[in-house]
Structures are given as C-alpha cells and as structure tokens.
C-alpha cells in the first residue's frame, strides 16, 4: 500500500508542478469567461431596435402594443401605405403594419408586415408572438364580452399544476433546473472520463516506450504501478475540477457587475415551463440563475456528494481499462485507437441513454443505464437532480453504487492481469483476443 501511495504522490506532484498544469487550470476558465463575456457584450451592443409603424385604421389594438426584446411599435394612425413605404425606404422605420378600416376580428383577417430588409428568425418570432397573442386576446374579449382583467384572472386560475401521487410538488421551475443540472452533470462526467482516462493511457505508454517501466517494476508489482498512476492522475483531475468550479462561480459573480443590462434582463425573466424553453432560460441565466432558482427545490448537497462518488467511481473503472490498453500497445498511437473502441462505445451509449433519462428519468432504459456500471456514472447523475427519493428511490441509488464499486473491482482485476503482461511486451501488435488470453492465463 505504501508503494501505491508513493507512486500516486509522484504522479500527482510531477503533473501539478508543471507550468502547463497551472496554465490550463487557470487559463481555461478565464478563456471561457472571456468568450462568454464577448457573447453577452456583442449580444447587447449589436442588438438593433426593430421599429415598426402601425397604422391602425380599425382601432384594433387601441393604440397599445407591448414590444418584445428588440421590437418596438409606434402608432401612426394618419399614415397611408404610400407614406409608410416611403418612411421605411428612408429608414425612419424598419417596417410597418397597415390595418384597414374593414379589418374584422371575427373573420380572422390576417396582418401583413412590410419591411425594408430581410427580418431575422428571432426578430420574426418576436413580432409574430406580440401580434398573434394580442389578436387572439382581442378575439377572446370580443367573443366572450368580458374585460381584460377578467380574462387575465381566468387564465391564472386555469393554470395546470403538476404533482406526484404521494403529494410532492412538481413545478415547472424544479423540472427546468433539474433538466439543466442533470444534463450538465452527465455530460461533464462524460468529458472527464475521456480526458483523464486518456491521460492515464498516455502516461503508461510513455513509461513503456521510454523503458522506465522496466526499472520501476523491479521494485514494485505491475498492479501497484497501475493503481498508483490511476490514483495520482485522478487526484490531479479532482483538484483541477475543484479549481475550475471555484473560478467559474467567482467569474460568474462578476457578470452582473460588468453587464448590468444583462443582469436586469435575466432578473425580469421568470423560469419557463419544462422542455426546450426552460433549459434555454436556465442556460442563458448562467450559474447564478441556476443556483438561485433551484436552491429551494433541489438538494444540492445530495447532487454534489453523488457527483464526487460517480466521478471517482467512473474514473477508476475506466482508467483501469485505459491503462490496460496503454500497457499493451507500443509507440504507434494507431494501435491504441484500434483497441479503444470496446471501451469508448459504452461511454457513447451512456450519453445516448442520458438524453432519454433527462426527459423521462423513470423510464426503463434510464433505470437500466443508471444501474449498469459502465453507464451508471453518466446516466445516474442525469436522474439524481430530479429528486431522491421522489424520482430515484434509495434502493436504486444504493444498488447503483454497489454495482459501480463491484465493476471497478472487476475491471481492475482484469486490467491488472493484462497490465502485468503487456507492460513488458514489445515489438508485437496486440489484439483483444490476445489480451483476453493474458487476462485469464494462469500464473
């Protein structure tokens, strides 16, 4: 055990003390923050106000239309189509809507927007939403003979609330934030498995090609060498991940100070219903909006604890397999690529299941993916934000963790036997059939 700790300490210090570690650990969040800030800056500065002149001869809108985002409406009741067209050409307005006196809500007549240039997709949708929603509201008020306040009261009273059979609330905000956090957690573990698993494989390949392993295994067992490298690199990854999270949270706290307009816009936007609109609202509001909107409905302590467990369990499981591949190949990286397919396929399969799990966390395929050790680190983390034990019962969480631990023990034993033979074998291109023989050969 002392030898494993010594090797792990060597791997940890040799990587942490490099300048590249400091540069990638600190510069990566800064680069992401700079790009994020540039996107916000240009989205604020480059957004032009799309002014629409409205000649409402029929007085349908009663001189009032609420603009949306970059769209504003100006009522010009005395203008004609010819004068409006001239003002659009002169760029006084970007477009106009002419409503003749014979326009009727009962006949469901359509409106026509005339613009001086091609209207973008987002601006087009904003204009359509404002006009269509207002027309629909006017038609309801006209047909039902009620006031605007009565209609608003009816719409609020008729909103559908969701709840489970045990009486637990299931509101839109919780589902939207759970969707975002589940997807982000699963995808983050997916990236971690690839990055740090590949780091383990390359570290083993370097020591093998440099013949350092021949010297090291004269004093330690190959299994101890493999476990030391896995633990050491995994500790580096965990430290780097913690630094990234701390920096990203700190940098996100600066966004309201740097872009007050963006902060006011996000504060004025409520969390939308679950689905595509909800996930877009959560994503656009950044970490601050996510934590604030989900603090009361999501158990963040459970999510963080489970994330650490599945991060470590998934990393240890896959790193042993990556180390086995690295010990079997020689200098040619293409040999490693040909052997990685059986290892990477379960990870890709887990991402496919995760996309289903975040939309239906109680489905059969989501349950299978969260229990199967090769996919559980990704799929289970996509389900946990939806609630424990509301969505993920305790028995499923416990069984998933036990199977992941057993899977790590099994893959470590299997990879250790491959590692013991492959680390000292040179000049031969291995195959999975050959490696399978190494794993089950008698001592």
N, C-alpha and C positions, 0 to 999 in steps of 0.2 A: 504493500500500500504506500510506503514511503517513497518507493521508486516512481510510482504513478504520480504522486504529488510533485516530486522533483521534476519530472518530465513536463507535467502540466504547468508548473511555475516557469520553466524555461520557455515553453511555447508562448505563455502569456506575456512575459517580460520582453521576449525578442520581438513581439509584434507591437506591443504598446509603446515601447521606447523608440520606435521608428518615426521619422518625421512624416511619412506617408499616413500613418495612423492618425496623428494629430490633424493633418491637413484634411483628410477625408471625413473625420469625425466632426470637425468644426466647420469646415468649408461647405459640406453638403447641405446642412440646414440653412446656412447663410445664402447659398445659391438658390435653394428652393424658395426661401423668403423673398429674395430679390426678384425672382421671376413672378412670384405671387403678387408682390407689390407692384411690379410693372403692369401685370394684367389688370389689377384694380385701378392703377393710375390712368392707363390708356382707356379703360372702360368708362371712367368718369370724365376724362378730358376730351375724348374723341366722340362722346355721345352728343349728337346734334339734336336740337329740338325740332320735331316734325310738326310744323304749324299747319292746321287745317282750317280753312274758312268754311263756315256753314251758313248757307242762305236758306233759312227755314221759313219758306213762304206759308206752309201749312201749320206752323207753330206746334210741331210735334214734340219737340224737345223743350219747349217753353223757355228757350234762352239759356239752358243749362246742360252742359255735358262735362263730366269729370274726366280730365285727362289721365293717362296711364303712362308711367315712366317718362319716356322722351316724347310723348304725343300730347299735344295741346290743341284745343278747339277755340276758335274765335267766331262769334256770331256776327254776321254782316247781312241783316235782313233786306237791305235796299239794293244789294248787288244783283246783277244779271249773270247768266252763264258766260256771256262775252266778256264782261268786265272782270269776272273771276279768272277766266282763262288768261287774260292779259296780265293780271297780277301774279299768276303762277309763273308765267313766262318771265316776268320781271323779278321773280324770286322774292316777292313780298310774302307769299305763302308757298309752302311746299305742295299743297294740294287743296282741293275744295270739294264740297258736297252740296249739290243743289237739290232742294226738296220743293217740288212744285205745289201749287195750292190744292190740286186734286189728289195729292197723296193720301192714301187711306190705310189705317192700321188693320181694319177688318179684311181687306183684300190681300193683306200681306204683300204689299208692293215692296220692291227691293230698292236699295240705295246704291248709288254709283259714286265711287271716289275717283276723281281725276287728279293726277299728279304730274309734275314736270319731269320726274325721273323714276327709275325703277325703285319700287318700295321693297326694302329688305324683309326677310322672313319674320324676324322678331317684331319689327315695327308693324308689319302687316297683321300679325296676330293680335297685337295690342289694339290696333284700330278696330279690327273685327270684333274683339271682345267688348269694347266700350259700346260700339254702335248696336251690336246684336243684343247684348244684355239690356241696354236701355230700351230698345224697341220691344223686346219681349216683356219687359216690365210695364211699358205703356200699354201693350195689348192686354195684359192681365188686369191692369187697373181699369181699362176701358170696358172689358167684358164683364168683370165682377162687380163693378160700381163700388169700389172701396177706395180708401185713401192709401197714400204711400206708407204711412206709419202702421196701418193695419196689415198691409202686405208684408212689411218687414217683421212685424210681430208674428205673423203666421209662419213665415219661413224659419224664424228662430225656434219656434215651438215644434216644428216638424223635423228638426234635425235628428238623425238616427244616431243613437249611442250604442256602442258595442260593449259586450261583457261576456265572460265565460259562464258556464253552468254553475260554477262554485261562487259566483257573485263578484269575481275580481274584475275591476275595470280594465278596459282595453281601448284607451282613447287613441286618437289619431297621432298626437304628439309622441306618445310612447312607441307606437308602431313605427313611425317615421324615423325616430332616433335609433331604435333597435335595429332597423333595417340598415342604416348607415354604419353603425358601430359593428354589427355582425359582419357585414361585407368588408369593412376596413380591417377588422381583426383577422379574418380568414385570409384575406389577400396579403396582409403583412407577414403572416407566418409562412405563406407560400413563397414569398420572396426570400425570407430568412433561410428556409430550408435549402433553396437553390444556392444562395450566396455562400453561406458558411459551410454547407456540405461540399461545395466545390473547393473552398479554401482547404478543407481537410484533405481532399483528394490530391490537390496540387502539392500540399506540404509533404504528403507521403511520397509522391512521385519525385519531388526534388531530392529528398533524402535517399531514395533508392538510386536515382541516376547519378548522384554525387558519391555514392558508395559510403555515405555516412551511416546508413542503417547497419552495415556490416560491422562497424566499430561499436555502435550503441548496443546491439543485441548480444554482444559478447558479455555484457554485464547485466542486461535486463531481458526479460522474456518478450517475445514479439507482441503478445497480448497486452502486456504492461505498456509497451511503447505506443500501441494503437490507442489505448484508453487515455494515456497521458496527453497525447496530441488532441484527442477529441475534447477532453475536459478543458485543456488550456485554450484552444481556439473558441470553444463555446463560452468560456468566461470572457474572452475578448469581445465576442459578439453581444453578450448580455450587457457589458459595460458600455459598449458603443451604442447599443439601443437605448439604454437609460439616458445617456448624454443627449442623444438625438431628441428624445421625448421632452427632456427638460428644456433644451434650446428652442424647440418648436413651440412649446407652450409659452415660453418667455417672449419669443418673437411675435407670436400671435397677439399677445397682450399689447404690443406696440401698434398694431394696426389701427385701433380707434384713435390713437394719438396722431398718427401720420395721415390718416384719411378720415376726418370727421364726417364727411358726406357719406362715405360707405357705412360707417357705424350707424348713422341715423337711418339710413335706408334699411339696414338689416334689423334694427330695433323696431321699425314700423311694420315689418313683415311677419305675420304670425306663421306658426308651423302649419303647413297644408296637410291635406289628407294623405294617407299612406299611398305608396306607389311611386311613380316616377316624379311627380311634383314634390312629394315630401322629401325624397332623397336629394333632389336638386336644391331645395331650400336648406336642408341640413348641410350639404356640401358647401354651398355658397356662403354660409354664415361662419365657416371655419370652426376651429376647436372651441372658441368661446361660446358660440351659439349652441354647439352640440352639448357642452357640459351644462350650460345654464338651463337649456330646455329639457334635458334628461336627468337632471340631478335629483329631482323629487320622485321620478318614476322608475329609475334604473339603479340596480345595486352595483355601483361602480367598484366597490371592494371585491365582490364576487368576480366581476369581469377581469379585474387586474390580477387577482390570485390565480384564476383559471388560465389566463393568458400566459403567465410565467410558467405554470406547470406544463401546459401544452407546447409552449415554446421549447422548454428544456427536453420534454419527452420526445417531441418530434425531431428535434435536432439530434439527440443522442441516437435515436433509432436510425435516421437516415445517414448520419455521419459515419456510423459503423459500416454501412453499405458502401458509401462513397470511399471510405478508407480501404475497403476490400478491393474495390476496382483500382484505386491508385496503387496498391501493392502488386497487382497482377500485371500492369502494363509497364512498358519501357519508356523510351524517350519520345516515341511518336504519340502526340495528343489524339490523333485519329483513332488509335486503338481504344483509348478511353471513351471516346464518343460512341463507338460501336457497342461498348459494354454498358453504357449508361441508360439505354432505352428501357430495360425492365425496371430500373429504379425511378426514372422520371415519369413513366406512364401512370403509376398510382398518384403522384402529385398532381398531374394534369387532370386525372379522373376526379380527384378531390375538389378541384376548382369547379368542374362541371357540376358536381353534386352540390357544391356550395351555392351556386346561382339558383338552384332549386330550393335549397334549405332556407335562404333568406326570404323567399316568397311564401314558402309553406314549411315552417320549421317543425311541424308534427307529422309530415308525410313519411311513408315507409322508407323511401330512398334516403331521406335525411336521417332517419334513425339508423339505418344500416351504415351510412357514411360516418356517423358520429361514434359508432361502436367499433368499426373495423380499424385496427391500429394504424394501418398505412394511410388512412384518410381522416382519422378522427381529429388530429391536431388542427386541421383546417375547417372541417365541417362542424365539429362541436363548438368551436369558437364563433361560428356564424349563428348558432342556435342560442347560446347562453345569454346574449343581451336581451332576448325576448322574455326571459324570466326563468328563475329557478326557485321553486319547483312548478311554477304555473305552466311553462312550456316544456322545460326539461326536468322530468322528475328526478329526485335524488338517486334512485336506483340506476337510472340511465347514466348519470354523471359518474357514480362510483364504479359501475361496470366498465364504462369507457376508460376511466383512469387505470383500473386494474389491467385491462387488456392492453393498454398502451405500455404499461410497465413490463408485462409479460412479453409483449412484442419486442421491446428494447432488449430484454434479456436474451430472447431467442435470436434476434438478428446479431447481437454482439457475440454470442457463442458461435454462430455460423460464420460471421465475418472474421472472428479471431482465428479460426482454423484456416480460412483462405489466406488471411494476412500472414500467418506463420510460414506458409509455403511460398506464397507469391513474393514476399519481400526479399527473398534471396534467390529468386529465379530470374535469369537474364537470357536475352537472345531468343526467346520463344514467344510467339504471338498467342496469347491465351484465348480461350473461348469459354462460354458459360458452361458447356459440357465438361471442359477440363477443370474449371473452378468448382463445379459441383462435386467432382471426384476428390478434390483437395479437401472440401468441407467434410466429407463423410468417410475419409480414409482413416484407418486405424493408426494409432500412434506406434 
